[in-house]
Amino acid sequence: MLTWERTEVQGAQNIVTTLTDMPFEKVQHNVTAIHAQPTLFGADHAFVISVNGQLKIDDGEAMQFSQVWLIVKEGDSFWIHNDIFSLNFA
């Protein structure tokens, strides 16, 4: 599941379509903080990552953003179970 600006999208193909259909050409990220914590199940099975920073879309002004992922282990691989992205307006 992906949440982007209050829009919830479920399923791998729907998420890929949403990301590739974004109405811009380029995005520049400036990450200012990253935090990671194990979940109740332990870091060897799942963990949460939080990222804060600024981004510029095309040639626009820099905007504050935050993003959170829940990463889950399945077999020998980890994958993104949840992804929450938000622009932070004052």
Long-range contacts (C-beta under 8 A, 24 or more apart in sequence): 1-81, 1-82, 1-83, 2-83, 2-85, 3-82, 3-83, 3-84, 3-85, 4-85, 5-85, 5-86, 5-87, 15-83, 24-57, 24-58, 25-58, 26-57, 26-58, 27-55, 27-56, 27-57, 28-55, 28-56, 29-53, 29-54, 29-55, 30-54, 30-55, 30-62, 39-70, 44-73, 45-72, 45-73, 46-70, 46-71, 46-72, 46-73, 46-81, 47-71, 63-87, 63-88, 63-89, 64-88, 64-89, 64-90
